[in-house]
């Protein structure tokens, strides 16, 4: 099984960390291909960055499907950037890490909280919670951490995320935490041990979900809104 884990931003060091987290949970027979577009926003923080990231991400998916034979694709951005377009383009199933993480958290707890990066990301994630049927079960908290600060161990970003988790448990009644950024993919087990509640990372949750879909022989339906793109002739 070959899975593409695509980071829609152009920061290759983050892609490497995402790929390592994905490989750590993948089955022995699963090959993880971690990739990012060569150009585009260095991080995705809000609607503007999302829009800029989509064309490069779709081109990366198309390239790997053409050249490498991909069985499924994981979109490794918590905004589930370009998810519907990617499902139309890809031949195999496509899973966004936000949807995977929220559905996983919903199996573990009655209420959960998403701890994300900056406040500007909160409205987009609230809309996704509504879309995925989780709005009544979760709260969204911003830790005040720029995405790229997660790349710097000296930034204090991890401490702010840990504090956000504790506040979500104490003030929001969260019984489980979802990490609201792919750049946090390597922190879940440490933060769970530190805080005493289950902590779900969307990258690893999406990989395990994708392995199940592929093993079951399931693909995205192409009979409706996810029909393949049409050729455009002027």
Secondary structure, DSSP 8 states (H G I E B T S, - for coil): -EEEEEESSS-HHHHHHHHHHHHHHS-TT-EEEEEE-SSS-SS--SHHHHHHHHHHHHHHHHHHHHHH--SEEEE-STT-TTHHHHHHH-SSEEEEHHHHHHHHHHHH-SSEEEEES-GGGHHHHHHHHHHTT-TTTEEEEE----GGGGG-GGG-HHHHHHHHHHHHHHHH--SEEEE--GGGTT-HHHHHHHHSSEEEEHHHHHHHHHHHHHHTT-----SSTT--------
